[in-house]
C-alpha cells in the first residue's frame, strides 16, 4: 500500500471520526437549548458520517450497494446541511426550499441512471460533485448577501466557495482530463478533494456553531434595544443613541431638534375599543412615522403612547415642518378598527448647539411645548427654541 493511498484512507477516517465527535458535542448542545436549526444541521452531518463509514467499508460491502448508499446519504446529508444554513441565515424561502429539493432529486436520478446505464466511476463522481456544487451555491449566495455585516459570514463564504471550486476541479479532472478520481486513487487531485472536505468538516462545523452564537447575540441585542410592540428603539436604547448623537452634533455646532408627541385621547381609544386596538394603533403610528423621518433621525418609544424623535442638523423651521408632516401623515392614515380620526399633539425643542445641551433639557422643554399644544386644543405643533 502506497503512502498516498494510506493518506487518503486516513483522511476519510478522520472525516468520519471528526464528524462523530462534532455530532456528539452539538447533540448535547442542541438537547439543552432545543434549537431545531441545530438539529437539522446535526441530521445532515449524521447522514454524511454514515456515508463516509460506508465508503471505508466499500471493500467489505457489495460494491454497487456501497456506492448507492454512500452517495445517496452524502447528497441528502449535504442538502439538509445547506437547508440548516439557510434557516440560520433567514434565507430559506418556499421557492428556495423547492429549488434545493429539485436539485437533489435531479442529482439522485442522474446518479442512479448512471449506475444502471453508464456505470463509469468518473461519470458518477462528476454527477455527485456537480450536484453538491449546486447545493452549496445556495448558502454561498446567502453568505455573500450578508458578508458585509459579518466577518464570520465572509469566512464561511470563502470556505464554502473553496469547497465548490475543489469539486469543480474534481469534475473537470474526471470528465475532461480523465484523471483517475476514484475513491482511493493515488494522485494529488484526490488528496486535495478529501483534504478540502476534511477542512470543511472541521471549520464548517465550528463556523456553524459560531453563526448560531452570532445570531443569538444579535437577537439578544435587538431585544435589549427594541420596543417589543412597536419595533422601534425603547427608552434606554433611545437615550444611549441620543447622548452619542448630541455629543457629535455639539462638536460640529449643528442645530439639533427634539420632537415629542403622543396620541390625543389615547385612553379613550383603549376604553372604547380595547387594548388590542390600542396596541394596533401604537404599532401603526410607529410604522408610518418611521417611513417619513429623515435619514439620521433617532426614533423611540418612551412609554405608553409617548414617542420621541431626535433630528440632527435640523433648525427650528425644519423641525416645525417635519412635525407638521408627522401630524398630517397620522391624521390622514386610514386606521382600521376605529371610527374616528387619530391625531397627534407635538412639542419641539430646538438648540443651535452654541452651548452645552443635554438630552434631559431638550426633553423637558419639548414636553413643555407638548403641554402647550394640548392646552391649545390638541392636534397641533408647538415649538420652543433654546
TAQUI-V581151 format. One record per helix or strand of 3 or more residues. SS is the DSSP state (hx for helix, st for strand). FROM is the first residue (numbers start at 0). LEN is the number of residues. Records with the same first field share a line. If there is no record, write none. Layout:
SS: FROM-LEN  FROM-LEN
This chain:
hx: 2-31  35-21  62-26  93-24  120-29  150-27  187-38  234-18  265-8  274-18  315-17  358-17
st: 255-8  297-6  305-7  343-8  380-5
